[in-house]
Amino acid sequence: MLTPDRISLNTATVKEQWTLAQCIDGCQRHGLGGISPWRDKLQEMGVEAAARAIRDAGLQVSGLCRGGWYTADGALTQAVVDDNRRAVDEAAAIGADCLVMVVGGLATGSRDIDSARAVVEEGLARTLEYARTVGVKIAIEPLHPMYAADRACVNTIRQALDICDRLGTGIGVAVDVYHVWWDPEVKTQIRRAGADRLMAFHICDWLDPTSNLLTDRGMMGDGVIDIPGLRAEAEAVGFTGLNEVEIFSADNWWRQDPDDVLRTMIERGANAC
C-alpha cells in the first residue's frame, strides 16, 4: 500500500492538461509527496520560478526528466554535451534527487549498436564529471528493447549497472517497471543496484492488449505488471525514494480531468501497488 505522501507525479502523466505550475498546485492539493518535471515544462515556467513554487509547496523532486540523447547527432557533439550540462544545472536548481537519462539509440542510418553504446558511455562520463561538482546524481533509465533503435540502446538494468561499475560514484539507475518488468533478471539486478544506485522507481502498467507501445501505458492495476512484487524488491534493498507515476496515455489518461487522474493514482497506490 502506498500512501499519497509516498507518491510523486511525473508531469508526463498530465502533460496534455496541466502546466507545471498547475501540476505543482495539484500535487499539493492532493497531498502527494513529490513531483518530477519534464524539462520542457520546467523551461516554460522558468527554472527559478519553478524551484520556488516547488519549495513553497513542500514537494520533494524525485527526478528531472530528462538528459541523455547522446547519439542524437550521430556522434557525441559539443551541443549535446552542453545541453546535458544545462540539464544538470536545472536538476541542481530544483533540488532533484537525480537527473534521469534516456541515453539515445542508433544514429540515423546506422546498424552499429555497439558504437552507439560507446558514444553513450562517453557522454555519460562527460556529464557525470560535471554533475559530481554540483552534487547532482545521474540515473540511467534502461528502456524496453523495442526502443533500442530510436530512444535508448541501454535496455536492461544489468547493462546500466555495468556502465555504472565502470564510471564510479554518483551514477545509478532509474527503474521504470514498464520497461523492465519482463526481464528474468529484474529482481537480481535490483538487488545488485542496492540503495546507493537505485535512484528512482517509476510505476505504471503494461496493458494487454496494448494499442500503442509508446502512448498506451496503463494506470497501476490495469495491466500485467507485478508492481507490488517489484516495489517490495526495491524496498528490500533500502530504496526510500518516492514512487513516481509516469503514464503516457494518449487515448485515456491524457483525456481525463487531471484531478481525477491524481485521485485515481492515489486510489491505485492504496490498492494496486
Disulfide bonds with the S-S distance in Angstrom:
none
